[in-house]
Amino acid sequence: MSFEIKGDSRDPGYPAEDSPGSRYRRSDSTAGMDFSLMTDRFSQTAQQQPGIELTILMPCLNEAETLALCIRKARLFLDESGVSGEILIADNGSTDGSLEIAEREGARTVSVPQKGYGSALWAGIATASGRYVIMGDADNSYDFSALMPFVTLLREGNDLVIGNRFRGGITPGAMPLLHKYLGNPLLSRIGRLFFGIGIGDFHCGLRGFHRDRIRQLQLHTSGMEFASEMIVRSALSGYRIAEVPTTLNKDGRSRPPHLRTWRDGWRHLSFLLLYSPRWLFFYPGVALVLFGVSATALTFPGLVMIGGVGFDIHTFVIGCISIVIGTQSISFSVITRRFATLRGWLPPGNFSDSLTSLTLERMLLIAAIPALLGASGLFYCVANWASTGFGALQYAEMLKLLILSMTGLAVGAQLALTGFLSAMIDIPSIN
C-alpha cells in the first residue's frame, strides 16, 4: 500500500515520533489496515523539517469550489499572527482537481486511499509537522483566519480545544434544523451524561489539539464518528479539554454535504453507547432486575389489586423474565468492561477494578446462590408432585414456585458462564 505526500518546500517541519499505545484494527472500509502501522508509515514518508508550531489540517473530498479560499484564509492567519505553521490537505480521493488547487495555493498534501472522514484526518494527524494541529472542514463553513483563540488555549496546556457553534453563532441556513435542534444537542447531551464531559458541541468540525497527545490515543474509527471518538477517548484518558465559541457559516458548495443525517447520527450514537458499558448494559440491567424482583415479590403471594387493576400470574412471569434479561445485561457489562480495559480501549477505574477482583472462583460462588435456591425449589415441586402420585396439582401456587425456581437456575447458569468467559478474556496472549 502506498501513500503519496507532496509538500511546499517553504514550510519547515517538526519530526514526528512513533506514537506509543495499543494497536487497533479498522472494522469497516479499511479492514485489515493497522492504524499504528498507518501512523508510522505516514510519519516516515512525510517531508518534515524542524520549526513548525501549528499544522492547519483540512480533510478534503471534492472541495474545488471552496478549498482555495480556505487555504488563503489559513495562510492569512499564519502571516498575520506570526505563528510558525503549515497548511496540510488530507485528500480522500478527490476527482475535481482539489489536489492541484491545494498545491497551487502552496499547501502540503497527503493522498489517503482509505475512504472516510476519520481515515483522512488520522492520516493527516500522522503526517502533521506541527506541535499543535487545528482541523476544520474545507467547505468554507469555518473561518480559518480566526484561529488564535485555539492556539492560545493550546499554548496554555490544553490537550484538546473544541469549537462550540451554539455559543459562537450559527448563520441562517448553515445547519439543518433537524441537526440544530435535535441531532447535535441530543447527542452532545448524551455524551455529557455518559462521560461527564463539559462539552456543549460534540460535533463541531473545528478543533485543535496537541498532536502527540492525540496520536497516543490511537483513534480507530473511520467515519464521521471520529469526532466523537476524539472527545471521548481524550476525556477517558484524563486530557485537558477546553471550548472556544465558533461561528458556523453556510458552506460555499453547490453540491450536498458528505454528512448523512440518519446514518452518521446512528454511527455517533452507537459509538457513545459502545464506549459506555455502564449506560448500555449495566444501568438498564440493574433497572430490569429491580423491576423483576419487585414484580415477583408483589405477586408471589397471590392476586394484587391496585387501582382496580389485578396483577397476578402474568405479572409474575414478566417479573421473572425481567430478572433473567437484567442479569444477562449486567453480565454483558462485566465482560465488556473487562475486555475493553484489558485491550486499552477504556482506562482502568473503580468500576473496572471491582470487576477485576471477580475471579472465576468468586463468580462461581456467587452463581451457586441462585442456582441452589432454584434447585431446592425445583426439588420441592417435584417432591410435591410425587406425593400426589404424579397427578393433578394446585396449578397457580405450584406454577409460580416452579417459574421462580427455573429463574434462579437460569440466573445461576448465566453468572457461571459469565465467570468462565471473563476468565478466558484474562488468558494472556502468546504474542
N, C-alpha and C positions, 0 to 999 in steps of 0.2 A: 504494500500500500504506500502511495507517495503523497506528499503534501507539498504544495508549491507556495513559496513565500517570496514576495517581492518587496523591496524597500527603497525609500528615498535616502540616498547617502548623506543628506544633510542632517538626518536625525541620528544623534548618538544613542547608544543603548546602555542597558544595565544588565549584566549577566544574570541569568536565572539559575537558581539552584534546583536540584532534583527535589520534588516535594515528597515528604515522608507520609506515612499513613497507610491505611488498608487499601486493597485494590478491589475495584468494583467493575462489574461487567454490565454492559448495557443489555436491556431485555427487549428492545424494540427494533427499529430500523437499522441499528448499528450493532446487532447481536454479534458477540464474539470479539468486539473491539474493547480491549482493556484500557480503561481511562488513564491509569498511571503510565502505561506504555505510550499512550497517545500524548500525554503531557511531556514525557521525556523526549519523544520523537520531535514534537514541535519545538521544544526548547533547544534541542541540539541543532535543528535545521535553521532556526531563526537567525537573522542577520542583526545581532545585538552588539551595542557598543556602550561604554560606561557614560554616566552622567544624566540619565533621564529620571525625573521625579514622577511624571504623570503620563500614563497612556490613556488616550480617549478612544474607547473601543466602540465600534458600531457593527452589529451584525447586519448582514445585507443579503437580500434575495430580490433581485429585480427592482432596485430603487433608483433607476436612472433619472427619474423626474425630480428627485429631491436630494440625492446624495451629494452633489457638488455644493449646494447651498449649506448643507450640514457641515461639510468639511471646511468650508470657508468660515463659518461661524466658529468652529472649533479652533481654527488657525488664528482667528481674530482674538479669541480668548487667550491663547498662549502668548501671542505677541503683546497684547495689552497688559496682561497680568505679570509677565516676566517669569512665569512658571516654565521650567525646562520640561518639554514634553514631546510626544509624538502622537500622530493620529493613525489608528490601525483599523482597517476594514476587514472583517472576517466574512468572506463571501461564501455563501452556501449554494453555489451553482447558478449564479445569475446568467441569463442569456440575452439581456438587453443592453449590454455594454457597460454595466456598472463597474466592473473591474478596470476597464480602460479609463473611465471617468475618474475613479479614485486615484489611479496612478498619474493621470494628467494633473490632478489637483495637488499632487505631492504627498499623498498619504501612502503609508505602507500597507500592503495587502497580504492576506493569507487565504488560500483556497481550501475550503473544508468540504470534502466529498460526502461526509456523513450528514444526512438531512436532519433538520430540526433546529429550533431556536437555541436550545441548550447545547447542542453539538457545536454550533457556530461560536457561541460565547465561550465554551470551555476551551476550544482551540485558540480563540483569541487571548484568553487569560494565560494559557500555556505559552503563547508567543510574546506576550506583552513585555516590553523592556522596562516600563516604569515601576517604581516602588509602589505607586498607587495606580489604580485603574478606575476610570469613570466610564460606565457603559450607558448607551442610550440608543434608541431606535433611529434609523436613518431616514425617517419619513417626514422630518421637519416638525414633528409634534412637540419636541423639546428644544429649548434654546441652549445650544452648546456654547453660546457666548457669555453665559451667566453661570459658570461653574464654580466660582470662587467660594461660596458657602460650603460646598462639598470638600474642596481642598483644605479649607480652614479646619473643619471638623476632623478630617483625616490626620492632619498635622497635629491635632490636639490629642491623638492617641486612639481615636475610634477605629474599630476594625471594619465596620460596615456603616455606610450612611445612605439612608433610603429617602427618596423624594416622596412628598405627600401632596398629591394633586388636589385633594379635598381641602387642604389648608392653603395651598398656593393659588388655586383657582382653575376652573375648567371652562374654557371658552365655549360659546354655543356651537353645537354640532361636533365638538371634539371627542365626546364619548357617548355611545348609545345609551338611551335612557335605562334600558334593562341592566347595563353594566354599572351605570352611575348610581342607581337607586336600589338595586337588588344584588347583582353579582359581586361587585367589588366590596361593598360594605358587609355583605353577609359572609363572604369567605375571609375577609380581614377579621371580622368579629370571631369567627370560628378559630382562626389562627391565634388570636389573643387569648381565647378561652382555653384552648388545648395546651398552649405552650407558655402562657404568661408573658407574652411579648408585647411591650407597649408601642406597637407599630400601627398607625392608622390606615396605611395604604400598602397592603402586602404585594400589590401587583404593579406598582409604579416601575416603568422600564428604565427610569433614570436613577442610577445609584452608583456610589463609589465605594471602594474597598481597598484594603491592604492586600496587594497581590499575593504575597507568600502565605498570608493567613488563610485566604480563601482557597488557595491551592492545597493547603494541608487538609482541607475538608474532603478532598477527592469527590466532589459532586458528580452525580452519575445519571441524572435524568436528561433526556434529550429534547423534550418538548417545551411548551410554554410553562410547565410546572417547575422548570429550572429556577424561576424567580422565587417561588415559594420555598424550594429546597435550600436556596442560598440563605434565606432568612432563618428558617427552622434549624438548619444544621449549625449556623452561626450562634443562635441563641442556646442550643443544647450544649455547645462547646464553651459557653461562657464568654463569648466575644462581646466587646462593647459595641452597641448599636445606637445610632442617632438618626434623627429625621430632619429633613430640610423642606420647607414649603416650596412646591414646584408648580409652575404653570403648565397646563396641558393645552396645546393649541390644536386646531383641526389640522390633520395631516394634509400634505400637499399632493397626494397621489390621486390619480383619476380612476384607479382600479380599487377593488375591495381589499381590505386589510387581510393579512395572513391569519389573524386570530379568528377562531371559530367558536362562537359563544358557548354552545352546549358541550361540544367535545372537549374544548380546553378548560371550561369550567369544571367539568367532571374530573379531568386529569388533576386539576388543582385540589379539588375536594378529596379525591381518593388518596392523593399524596398525604394530605394533612391527616387523614384517618390512619393510613398505614404507619405513619411515624408517631402515632399516639395510641399504643395498645390499651392504655387506660380507658380512653374515651370510646375506642372501637369495640373492645371486648370486656374490660373489667367492670366499668360502671354499669353498662347495660346488664351484664351477668349478675352483679350484686342486686340490681333492681328486680330482676326476674326471680331470683332466689327469695328475696324478701317478700315479694308478692305471693309467690307459690307457698311459702311457709305460712303466711297469714291466711291465705285462702283455705289451705288444708286444715289448719288448726281450727278455723272458724266453723267449717262444715263437717269435720270428722264426727262430732257427736250426733249430728242429725240435721234435719231441716232448720234453716235460719231465715226468719222473715225480717227484712229491712225495708222500711217504707212501702210495705205492701208487696214487695217482690221476694219470692222464695229462692233461696240458694241451697243446693243440696249436692247430689252425686255428680252432676255435670260440672259445677264449680269446683268440686273436689278434684275431678280428673284434670281440669285446666290448671289447677294449682300444682298438681304433681308433675305435669308436663313442663310447666314453667320452671320448676326446680331442676329438672333434667337439662333443659336448654340453658338455663342460667349457669349451672355447673360446667357445662361444656364451654360456654363463653369465657368463664373465669379461667378454665384450663387453657384455652387458647391464649389468653393474656399472659399467663405464666410462661408458656412455651415461646410465644412471640417475643416477649421482652427479654427472655434469656438468650434466645438466638440472636436478636438484634444487638444486644450488649456484647456478646462474645465476638460477633463479626465487626464490631466497631461502628455500627450504624447509629446506635444510641449510646450516650455516655452512661457510666455507672451512676446509680443514685440510691436513695434509701429504699425505693421500691424494688429495684433490681437486686440490691444487697440482700434484702429479706428473702427474695426468691432463690438466690444462690445458696442460702442455708437449707433450703428444702431438698435434701439429698433423696436418693431413691428409697432408702430405708425409711426416712421420715414420711415421705409421701405414701408409702405402703401402709405405715401405721395409721396415718390419717384416713386412708381409704378403707381400712379394716373396720372403722367405727360404723359408718352407714351400711357397709356390706354385712356385718354381723347382725346389726339390728334388723336389716331386711331379711336375712336368712332365718332369724328367730321368728319373725312374723310369718314368713312363708311356712316354716315348720309347724307353727301353731295352726295355720289354716288347713294344712294337710292332715294334721292330727285330728282337728275338729271334724273334718270331712270323713276321716276313717271311723270316728266314733259313731257316725250315722250309717255305717256300712256302705260308705261312698254313695250315699243317696242325696236327697234334697237338703239344702242349707238355707238359713236365713239370708236371703240374697243381698240386701243392702249393706248390712253390717259386715259380713264376710268379704264382700266385694271391695269395700273401702280399705279394709285391712290388707287385702291381697294387693291392691294397687299401690298402697303406701309401701308395702314390703318390697315390691318389684322396683319401685322408685329408689329405695335405699340400695338395692343391689346394683341398679344402673349407675347411681352416683358413685358408689364404691368402685365399680369397674372403670368408670371414666377417670377417676382420680388415680387409680393404679396404672392405667395406660399412660396417663399424663406423666407420671413419675418415670416410667420406662423411657418414654420419648424424650423427656428432658435429660435423662441420663445419657441417652445416645448423642444428644447435642454436645454434651460435655466431653465426649471422646476426643482426645487430641488428634489433630491432623498429622499425617506422616510427613507432609511437605513442610 
